[in-house]
Amino acid sequence: MMSVSEAVRARRSTRAFIDKPVSANLLRSILEAAARSPSGGNLQPWNVYVMVGDDLAELKKKTLDNLKGAREGGEFKVYPDQLPDTFNARRKKNGEDLYASIKVPREDKAGRLQQFARNYEFFGAPVGLIFAIDRCFDKPQWVHLGMFIQTVMLLAEEAGLGTCAQEAWSAWPKTVSAHLGLPPNLVVYCGMSLGYADLAHPINNFTTDRVPVEEFTTFRGF
């Protein structure tokens, strides 16, 4: 069985999938195990909506149709208006590396927009998930939701599945909420593509960089 450290090292954002269904029992077992994630006061502030088949296809169609019109806009900022240079450089390099993996140059604006729109196809994954949180919660509970999502991804990796967490779905809260029938107290945080990775696709063959431990850690008293 894959160890936790192996799952952490192996996990990456999967953006191409093979046409192979994922069983409901496997999905349920992953979510049941992920529910052991920590949360302050054991509030367990996560809400998950899992879609396959016609239901998933319907949401994809609605969203892709809406791309031709005005954007809805999310209920929170995914990035600050002004990213500090260090973080902006990391974001830009990540984008350039991704597009380079599928040979879409900077000047090919249409090609880049087409690839970005693949977010709203869940990159062809057989399973699409939406994660939502009650709007009464503040930063601590949003962090706890993030820990839950990370646990889902690691358990999926252990089960031989690929995932891609997608904050792009937060940009369409009205479409997503209407499709899922979300109560007004829930905020759409992100989506997730899940399925069996297409290992032959070049977009799944690049790995993002990580800075060394010394760049983000201060050791004291050793």
KOLTIKE-150115 format. One line per field, with one value per residue: residue number from 1; chain; x, y, z of N, C-alpha, C, O in turn. Coordinates in steps of 0.02 Angstrom, whole numbers, plus 50000, padded with zeros to 5 digits. Layout:
<atoms>
pos NUM;...
unit A;...
n_xx X;...
n_yy Y;...
n_zz Z;...
ca_xx X;...
ca_yy Y;...
ca_zz Z;...
c_xx X;...
c_yy Y;...
c_zz Z;...
o_xx X;...
o_yy Y;...
o_zz Z;...
</atoms>
This chain:
<atoms>
pos 1;2;3;4;5;6;7;8;9;10;11;12;13;14;15;16;17;18;19;20;21;22;23;24;25;26;27;28;29;30;31;32;33;34;35;36;37;38;39;40;41;42;43;44;45;46;47;48;49;50;51;52;53;54;55;56;57;58;59;60;61;62;63;64;65;66;67;68;69;70;71;72;73;74;75;76;77;78;79;80;81;82;83;84;85;86;87;88;89;90;91;92;93;94;95;96;97;98;99;100;101;102;103;104;105;106;107;108;109;110;111;112;113;114;115;116;117;118;119;120;121;122;123;124;125;126;127;128;129;130;131;132;133;134;135;136;137;138;139;140;141;142;143;144;145;146;147;148;149;150;151;152;153;154;155;156;157;158;159;160;161;162;163;164;165;166;167;168;169;170;171;172;173;174;175;176;177;178;179;180;181;182;183;184;185;186;187;188;189;190;191;192;193;194;195;196;197;198;199;200;201;202;203;204;205;206;207;208;209;210;211;212;213;214;215;216;217;218;219;220;221;222
unit A;A;A;A;A;A;A;A;A;A;A;A;A;A;A;A;A;A;A;A;A;A;A;A;A;A;A;A;A;A;A;A;A;A;A;A;A;A;A;A;A;A;A;A;A;A;A;A;A;A;A;A;A;A;A;A;A;A;A;A;A;A;A;A;A;A;A;A;A;A;A;A;A;A;A;A;A;A;A;A;A;A;A;A;A;A;A;A;A;A;A;A;A;A;A;A;A;A;A;A;A;A;A;A;A;A;A;A;A;A;A;A;A;A;A;A;A;A;A;A;A;A;A;A;A;A;A;A;A;A;A;A;A;A;A;A;A;A;A;A;A;A;A;A;A;A;A;A;A;A;A;A;A;A;A;A;A;A;A;A;A;A;A;A;A;A;A;A;A;A;A;A;A;A;A;A;A;A;A;A;A;A;A;A;A;A;A;A;A;A;A;A;A;A;A;A;A;A;A;A;A;A;A;A;A;A;A;A;A;A;A;A;A;A;A;A;A;A;A;A;A;A
n_xx 50042;50022;50120;50091;50186;50230;50113;50099;50212;50184;50064;49986;49921;49802;49759;49706;49611;49571;49439;49361;49254;49227;49196;49049;49060;49197;49217;49136;49206;49326;49283;49225;49339;49414;49340;49392;49479;49555;49465;49432;49352;49284;49196;49180;49167;49138;49056;49006;48978;48948;48964;48918;48901;48749;48709;48828;48868;48769;48793;48919;48885;48797;48885;48986;48911;48878;49001;49008;48945;48922;49031;49000;49069;49158;49127;49232;49404;49518;49653;49756;49734;49855;49986;50130;50298;50375;50279;50202;50292;50307;50178;50167;50270;50221;50107;50168;50248;50149;50077;50182;50203;50105;50134;50085;50109;50146;50094;49985;49841;49709;49724;49768;49658;49567;49620;49608;49470;49444;49439;49306;49253;49287;49406;49382;49364;49283;49216;49152;49175;49105;49150;49087;49052;48982;48925;48932;49051;49225;49399;49471;49387;49383;49514;49511;49423;49506;49605;49530;49502;49631;49658;49564;49620;49743;49702;49635;49744;49812;49721;49743;49695;49681;49680;49619;49614;49506;49492;49436;49302;49238;49208;49085;48967;48826;48778;48825;48766;48629;48617;48649;48560;48593;48577;48550;48643;48764;48929;49012;49164;49267;49297;49329;49415;49410;49471;49536;49699;49760;49899;49978;49959;50034;50014;50003;50129;50215;50294;50265;50371;50452;50501;50653;50657;50720;50685;50556;50546;50586;50703;50724;50817;50885
n_yy 49940;50113;50235;50378;50480;50443;50462;50601;50645;50595;50652;50762;50897;50837;50847;50781;50641;50465;50372;50301;50238;50283;50194;50207;50157;50166;50305;50342;50280;50351;50480;50455;50418;50535;50620;50610;50712;50850;50977;51132;51126;51019;51050;51014;51078;51055;51035;50928;50896;50773;50728;50633;50561;50603;50711;50777;50809;50900;51012;51049;51086;51196;51287;51305;51359;51479;51542;51617;51733;51865;51862;51788;51807;51774;51747;51781;51832;51745;51769;51902;52076;52137;52043;52006;52017;51898;51794;51817;51789;51651;51608;51648;51573;51444;51444;51463;51348;51250;51277;51262;51126;51073;51131;51261;51417;51582;51682;51623;51657;51611;51473;51461;51511;51414;51301;51343;51347;51214;51187;51197;51087;50994;50940;50827;50726;50584;50607;50743;50858;50972;51086;51163;51291;51349;51515;51579;51550;51589;51629;51523;51406;51395;51359;51233;51168;51165;51076;50960;50944;50924;50801;50719;50720;50655;50528;50488;50479;50372;50274;50258;50357;50511;50687;50857;51005;51143;51307;51384;51356;51431;51550;51544;51551;51567;51488;51360;51346;51352;51239;51135;51156;51227;51283;51454;51487;51431;51444;51430;51354;51281;51172;50999;50893;50719;50558;50424;50448;50505;50446;50456;50580;50735;50846;50797;50765;50859;50934;51040;51165;51169;51271;51269;51202;51291;51414;51443;51413;51442;51387;51364;51359;51239
n_zz 50000;49965;50048;50157;50134;50007;49933;49946;49875;49749;49709;49596;49494;49393;49226;49119;49075;49068;48988;49098;49216;49390;49535;49638;49766;49792;49788;49896;50001;50001;50036;50160;50234;50221;50298;50423;50436;50523;50617;50693;50849;50802;50699;50566;50431;50296;50138;50012;49843;49728;49562;49419;49254;49168;49249;49280;49150;49116;49200;49150;49019;49041;49101;49005;48902;48962;48963;48850;48875;48996;49137;49298;49418;49566;49743;49821;49823;49726;49708;49774;49724;49697;49683;49778;49713;49722;49735;49623;49521;49538;49507;49372;49313;49335;49252;49126;49116;49115;48994;48906;48913;48833;48717;48684;48636;48705;48623;48565;48597;48583;48594;48725;48796;48759;48823;48956;48966;48976;49109;49141;49089;49174;49138;49065;49156;49234;49351;49439;49569;49686;49809;49952;50074;50228;50235;50356;50414;50451;50417;50490;50476;50338;50313;50372;50287;50176;50221;50225;50089;50037;50099;50036;49907;49928;49972;49858;49772;49831;49798;49666;49583;49490;49525;49516;49593;49579;49581;49487;49470;49566;49508;49450;49535;49536;49430;49468;49595;49564;49483;49571;49670;49786;49955;50009;50107;50078;50011;49857;49849;49776;49635;49589;49483;49454;49428;49326;49280;49121;49074;48964;48911;48875;48960;49085;49121;49170;49311;49447;49522;49684;49819;49918;50086;50175;50127;50168;50301;50472;50579;50751;50901;50886
ca_xx 50000;50059;50126;50070;50238;50229;50055;50115;50260;50155;50006;49994;49858;49789;49716;49683;49588;49546;49367;49351;49214;49249;49138;49019;49086;49264;49208;49110;49258;49374;49252;49218;49405;49434;49302;49433;49521;49543;49432;49425;49288;49253;49139;49174;49132;49138;48998;49032;48929;48983;48925;48940;48850;48708;48708;48892;48866;48723;48828;48970;48853;48773;48941;49019;48867;48883;49065;48999;48915;48955;49051;48963;49114;49153;49111;49294;49461;49564;49719;49753;49740;49926;50028;50201;50338;50396;50223;50182;50340;50291;50115;50180;50309;50176;50068;50210;50267;50090;50064;50239;50196;50060;50159;50042;50151;50115;50057;49925;49791;49650;49742;49771;49589;49535;49643;49578;49399;49440;49419;49233;49237;49321;49462;49362;49360;49217;49186;49162;49155;49102;49157;49054;49058;48932;48952;48941;49118;49280;49461;49490;49349;49404;49576;49492;49397;49565;49637;49487;49512;49697;49652;49529;49667;49793;49669;49624;49809;49823;49675;49760;49656;49709;49635;49639;49572;49493;49458;49401;49229;49211;49189;49018;48927;48754;48766;48837;48716;48565;48618;48651;48508;48625;48542;48584;48695;48827;48973;49050;49235;49305;49279;49384;49412;49434;49464;49599;49740;49787;49971;50010;49948;50092;49999;50011;50198;50258;50288;50279;50429;50443;50560;50682;50630;50751;50654;50493;50547;50636;50718;50748;50833;50915
ca_yy 50000;50176;50271;50447;50519;50426;50496;50672;50657;50575;50692;50821;50918;50798;50886;50738;50578;50413;50360;50244;50261;50272;50165;50245;50131;50194;50375;50346;50261;50406;50535;50434;50421;50605;50653;50609;50772;50891;51042;51162;51113;50965;51078;50978;51129;51041;51010;50900;50873;50728;50721;50591;50548;50657;50769;50811;50837;50958;51069;51070;51121;51260;51332;51321;51405;51544;51573;51661;51795;51900;51821;51800;51832;51735;51783;51796;51838;51688;51800;51974;52118;52148;51990;52023;51993;51828;51749;51828;51753;51580;51597;51654;51515;51386;51448;51453;51277;51211;51285;51233;51053;51055;51168;51319;51475;51641;51721;51586;51674;51568;51408;51465;51516;51348;51257;51366;51327;51143;51185;51190;51019;50951;50910;50761;50676;50554;50631;50813;50874;51042;51095;51224;51304;51395;51583;51603;51534;51635;51600;51458;51351;51387;51320;51164;51141;51150;51014;50905;50935;50892;50731;50686;50710;50604;50463;50471;50458;50304;50228;50255;50407;50578;50741;50926;51053;51197;51366;51415;51347;51483;51607;51534;51528;51564;51429;51300;51343;51336;51170;51089;51172;51244;51333;51519;51496;51400;51477;51383;51367;51256;51107;50952;50839;50657;50499;50389;50494;50486;50453;50470;50649;50775;50894;50763;50745;50911;50939;51107;51173;51186;51304;51229;51212;51349;51476;51458;51389;51468;51339;51398;51319;51173
ca_zz 50000;49961;50111;50153;50102;49936;49904;49943;49821;49684;49691;49553;49464;49333;49180;49064;49105;49022;48993;49141;49273;49459;49569;49693;49829;49801;49804;49964;50048;50004;50073;50230;50265;50223;50352;50484;50436;50583;50613;50759;50880;50764;50662;50502;50393;50225;50101;49949;49793;49682;49501;49364;49203;49139;49293;49268;49081;49115;49229;49103;48963;49064;49114;48942;48867;48996;48948;48792;48899;49052;49193;49360;49470;49627;49805;49856;49778;49726;49718;49788;49665;49685;49711;49785;49656;49731;49721;49554;49479;49543;49470;49300;49291;49334;49191;49067;49114;49096;48922;48869;48912;48778;48659;48668;48651;48735;48572;48546;48648;48576;48620;48798;48820;48750;48876;49019;48966;48994;49179;49146;49067;49224;49102;49040;49210;49241;49413;49458;49637;49707;49881;49974;50146;50253;50234;50424;50437;50436;50392;50518;50447;50268;50317;50387;50224;50134;50245;50203;50016;50029;50119;49980;49852;49946;49972;49788;49746;49857;49763;49595;49547;49483;49544;49505;49629;49531;49606;49430;49478;49611;49466;49425;49593;49522;49388;49508;49649;49534;49459;49628;49719;49850;49996;50005;50157;50057;49963;49816;49856;49719;49607;49583;49434;49484;49385;49311;49239;49056;49085;48900;48890;48897;49013;49150;49130;49199;49383;49470;49566;49754;49846;49972;50153;50206;50102;50201;50370;50518;50633;50811;50961;50870
c_xx 50044;50061;50102;50122;50242;50171;50067;50161;50229;50099;50025;49926;49850;49740;49698;49669;49568;49472;49355;49312;49247;49188;49113;49047;49155;49260;49184;49165;49310;49346;49243;49285;49428;49399;49338;49480;49505;49504;49422;49356;49250;49191;49127;49137;49127;49071;49023;48975;48967;48938;48958;48886;48814;48708;48771;48892;48823;48757;48882;48940;48829;48830;48975;48976;48872;48949;49059;48971;48956;48972;49011;49008;49103;49138;49173;49349;49506;49635;49709;49759;49813;49967;50099;50242;50356;50340;50199;50227;50325;50228;50128;50219;50266;50135;50109;50232;50209;50078;50121;50232;50151;50075;50110;50082;50111;50071;49993;49870;49730;49664;49744;49700;49553;49556;49613;49505;49390;49426;49345;49207;49263;49376;49446;49359;49290;49180;49203;49136;49152;49106;49128;49060;49007;48962;48957;49013;49169;49342;49479;49453;49365;49469;49559;49461;49455;49601;49596;49498;49579;49694;49616;49578;49719;49763;49653;49689;49825;49781;49689;49723;49694;49657;49663;49591;49567;49455;49423;49325;49198;49188;49118;48971;48852;48737;48771;48782;48648;48562;48612;48595;48537;48581;48582;48640;48762;48863;49010;49124;49275;49273;49339;49368;49441;49421;49532;49639;49759;49862;50009;50003;50004;50076;50005;50083;50244;50243;50306;50337;50407;50508;50589;50653;50656;50719;50588;50490;50602;50644;50749;50763;50864;50990
c_yy 50062;50211;50343;50489;50504;50460;50570;50687;50643;50620;50752;50839;50882;50835;50847;50670;50529;50402;50296;50267;50245;50248;50209;50222;50160;50267;50383;50330;50316;50463;50517;50438;50494;50644;50650;50668;50814;50954;51068;51151;51056;50989;51042;51022;51116;51016;50989;50878;50835;50715;50674;50591;50610;50720;50810;50845;50899;51019;51094;51110;51190;51310;51352;51367;51475;51580;51623;51729;51827;51852;51838;51832;51794;51779;51798;51801;51777;51712;51873;52014;52130;52093;52016;51987;51919;51780;51757;51791;51678;51565;51599;51594;51452;51386;51434;51380;51233;51216;51257;51158;51029;51097;51222;51381;51534;51678;51686;51597;51628;51499;51407;51472;51450;51300;51278;51344;51253;51135;51168;51128;50969;50911;50840;50707;50647;50576;50704;50824;50949;51043;51163;51230;51355;51465;51613;51593;51586;51595;51532;51399;51340;51347;51247;51130;51122;51087;50953;50891;50902;50818;50691;50671;50657;50534;50441;50446;50386;50253;50224;50306;50473;50629;50808;50971;51116;51255;51404;51409;51398;51544;51602;51512;51522;51502;51365;51292;51323;51263;51121;51101;51190;51292;51398;51529;51466;51441;51423;51401;51344;51193;51061;50901;50776;50599;50466;50431;50463;50498;50468;50543;50693;50824;50863;50745;50800;50916;51010;51108;51182;51218;51261;51248;51276;51415;51492;51437;51423;51417;51376;51348;51252;51176
c_zz 50000;50029;50102;50117;50027;49901;49896;49884;49752;49661;49647;49524;49397;49289;49117;49094;49051;49036;49032;49202;49340;49498;49626;49760;49844;49821;49877;50015;50055;50046;50147;50267;50273;50279;50419;50486;50497;50568;50683;50787;50847;50726;50596;50451;50318;50200;50033;49905;49739;49621;49452;49311;49177;49182;49284;49200;49079;49144;49181;49046;48983;49072;49049;48900;48896;48983;48891;48813;48955;49107;49256;49413;49535;49687;49847;49804;49783;49738;49737;49723;49646;49720;49720;49732;49662;49711;49649;49506;49480;49501;49394;49275;49287;49270;49129;49060;49091;49021;48880;48863;48855;48716;48636;48686;48677;48685;48548;48598;48645;48605;48696;48828;48813;48804;48943;49023;48983;49068;49186;49111;49117;49190;49076;49093;49215;49304;49423;49528;49646;49783;49900;50050;50167;50259;50305;50448;50414;50418;50424;50486;50373;50265;50329;50326;50178;50156;50224;50129;50002;50047;50065;49924;49867;49947;49901;49756;49768;49820;49688;49551;49543;49502;49521;49542;49585;49562;49549;49437;49524;49571;49440;49481;49578;49481;49428;49561;49622;49513;49517;49678;49787;49889;49997;50056;50135;50004;49924;49822;49795;49692;49609;49528;49465;49436;49376;49261;49172;49058;49021;48879;48917;48954;49082;49165;49156;49273;49405;49520;49639;49779;49902;50040;50185;50184;50137;50274;50410;50575;50692;50866;50947;50882
o_xx 50097;50010;50092;50105;50256;50178;50048;50150;50247;50087;50074;49879;49887;49686;49678;49708;49550;49446;49340;49334;49288;49135;49153;49057;49171;49295;49209;49170;49336;49381;49252;49287;49457;49425;49317;49519;49448;49508;49404;49306;49191;49141;49070;49082;49113;49034;49057;48928;49013;48882;49019;48831;48845;48707;48768;48913;48839;48751;48889;48967;48840;48825;48992;49003;48871;48952;49101;48972;49016;48934;48992;48986;49046;49135;49167;49341;49528;49673;49659;49785;49830;49979;50126;50224;50353;50352;50177;50204;50329;50226;50103;50204;50274;50128;50087;50233;50218;50070;50110;50254;50158;50035;50095;50088;50050;50018;49952;49856;49703;49621;49723;49686;49513;49515;49594;49481;49336;49402;49325;49146;49262;49391;49491;49353;49241;49120;49261;49081;49192;49070;49143;49070;48989;49017;48985;49034;49159;49339;49500;49484;49361;49479;49590;49472;49454;49625;49624;49504;49584;49724;49635;49578;49737;49795;49657;49688;49847;49802;49653;49721;49735;49596;49723;49532;49617;49394;49384;49288;49138;49151;49092;48939;48819;48688;48728;48756;48612;48511;48576;48584;48510;48552;48643;48680;48813;48832;49037;49145;49312;49227;49394;49315;49492;49367;49579;49614;49773;49885;50067;50039;50020;50121;50011;50097;50304;50187;50357;50350;50350;50562;50552;50628;50618;50724;50567;50438;50657;50597;50795;50726;50869;51025
o_yy 50063;50215;50366;50529;50549;50484;50600;50735;50675;50627;50786;50800;50896;50854;50877;50644;50548;50420;50244;50312;50200;50279;50244;50263;50176;50289;50426;50363;50328;50490;50560;50460;50512;50693;50682;50675;50815;50982;51029;51165;51046;50953;51040;51006;51163;50980;51027;50845;50862;50692;50675;50617;50662;50776;50871;50902;50947;51074;51155;51162;51239;51368;51411;51411;51525;51640;51668;51776;51817;51806;51895;51877;51784;51840;51825;51777;51759;51680;51903;51989;52132;52098;52046;51933;51882;51732;51708;51764;51645;51514;51557;51568;51412;51334;51398;51353;51186;51165;51233;51129;50973;51100;51229;51397;51536;51703;51717;51553;51607;51469;51358;51441;51432;51262;51235;51326;51232;51082;51129;51119;50908;50854;50799;50648;50682;50566;50725;50803;50986;51007;51214;51180;51400;51474;51668;51624;51621;51535;51487;51348;51284;51306;51203;51071;51070;51049;50901;50833;50857;50777;50634;50616;50618;50486;50381;50398;50345;50196;50192;50299;50489;50617;50815;50975;51139;51252;51450;51451;51409;51586;51650;51459;51478;51467;51321;51237;51283;51229;51071;51061;51171;51338;51396;51575;51475;51469;51376;51456;51383;51164;51081;50871;50780;50592;50479;50446;50403;50554;50490;50565;50690;50841;50899;50713;50789;50904;51037;51058;51201;51195;51221;51304;51311;51465;51550;51443;51433;51405;51415;51300;51211;51127
o_zz 50032;50063;50045;50073;49988;49844;49846;49847;49703;49601;49660;49530;49349;49312;49067;49133;48996;49089;49003;49237;49346;49495;49658;49805;49901;49866;49913;50066;50110;50089;50190;50325;50323;50304;50467;50533;50521;50513;50728;50754;50860;50720;50571;50430;50280;50234;49999;49929;49708;49629;49443;49322;49166;49156;49281;49193;49043;49116;49173;49026;48947;49051;49040;48866;48860;48991;48884;48774;48960;49123;49266;49449;49556;49682;49902;49748;49838;49773;49718;49674;49587;49780;49674;49708;49613;49676;49618;49455;49428;49466;49357;49221;49241;49238;49084;49005;49053;48987;48825;48813;48831;48669;48576;48745;48671;48702;48515;48639;48697;48638;48727;48879;48857;48830;48982;49076;49002;49089;49229;49103;49105;49210;49067;49076;49201;49310;49416;49545;49617;49817;49869;50085;50128;50284;50312;50497;50366;50405;50388;50470;50348;50220;50299;50314;50145;50113;50206;50108;49960;50012;50051;49896;49823;49926;49885;49718;49728;49810;49651;49490;49587;49496;49509;49524;49557;49568;49562;49412;49522;49598;49412;49476;49605;49495;49424;49570;49652;49522;49513;49723;49839;49860;49986;50048;50170;49958;49953;49804;49765;49722;49629;49528;49500;49408;49413;49206;49167;49046;49024;48833;48977;48992;49132;49216;49163;49296;49384;49554;49652;49763;49932;50049;50219;50219;50136;50306;50385;50614;50683;50876;50993;50872
</atoms>
